[in-house]
């Protein structure tokens, strides 16, 4: 295997520097790096719509980023608004934002006050109407995944993006993570370190708490407000991912990040989906608490089957990771650094060249076998341990920051979006049919309509 020409002069220092300074392969301008300009006259005015757990994480991240002014916060739960106020106060920015319960009221009042951006982190079923309204009001949108709880909702977002010319970035943050960019674009696609990809596997097992959601006594949202925004009860509001009217469940919520990587690596659309699952543990939920989905990808080198698994009753297996298995090695990628590694097949050519060039770092060699003799052999029932390598690209910022930076840089004309609405629809198009495939116990055969607006 030869080092590709485009990789020949790339060093480990280059990758580390890019991992520390960029989220989209672009150097940040000095004016953006200077934190004291965060509330300068040319700062972007931002509204956060939906300030629960995910919205709070995005708010925390943006408060550390220069060039942004938090103009408005919207959430139907007063407790969430209060937590947002605490975050701004702690950052020394008390009084910077105005607070709303209704996003339409926010949009009506703030669009004429110079609002540039809406960050949408509300429950999935609100994504499409809120995104479309913001785009039509002339506001750029960063919307969390899934795009919507329905494929038609997602299509409406893409159409609004095209009709208005405004930017729509979907929150698949792996697309801007320098470790993922290096592993996929350099190791797998360019250098072809693992050889021909023959199989793919990903999982996100997590141990959910039994007994349902909780909220402090006395913080309940008034019943008429809940009803106005589509919730029969406080439980529905707090546990919206458990209900079919609001989301696609765990396989959608967690799988959206990971199954997107299937498409990114393999570069083609799948032709077939088969899936199994059930409500086997949490009997008080409408969505499946475990799902296994298998896709068939007809790549130019041959058929690749990609398996995805999500289990809500156990964290066994290491949480979330994506594994790309080739005939010369395997690349495992994760947002958790300790899970990110590469394994070389014994029959593959030496990977020393990739270590020298900074593509990989050698973390361990396969252990000596029992007895330590040179002629020891592995029993036919065992598998020889493989040489293990690390991926020497680090992300020294919150995992969402590079994707947000890419979005804000695109608004400023310094970058193009890493994952706009149209590309996200093509990615999420493989996820929308999963629950129906489980329910019907029938394979889904994809057509172009599954991926297009």
Secondary structure, 3 states (H helix, E strand, C coil): CCCCHHHCCCCHHHHHHHHHHCCCCCCCCHHHHCHHHCCCCCCEEEEEECCCHHHHHHHHHHHCCCCEEEEEEECCCHHHHHHHHHHHHHCCCCCCCEEECCHHHHHHHHHHHCCCEEEECCCHHHHHHHHHHHHHCCCEEEECCCCCCCHHHHHHHHHHHHHHCCCEEECCHHHHCHHHHHHHHHHHHHCCCCCCEEEEEEEEECECCCCCCCCCCCCCCCHHHHHHCCCCCHHHHHCHHHCCCCCCCHHHHCHHHHHHHHHHHHCCCEEEEEEEEECCCCCCCCCCCEEEEEEEEEECCEEEEEEEEEECECCCCCCEEEEEEECCEEEEECCCHHHCEEEECCCCCCCHHHHHCCCCEEEECCCCCCCCCCCCCCCCCCCCCCEEEECCCCCCCCCCHHHHHHHHHHHCCCCCCCCEHHHHHHHHCCCCCHHHHHHHCCCEECCHHHCCC
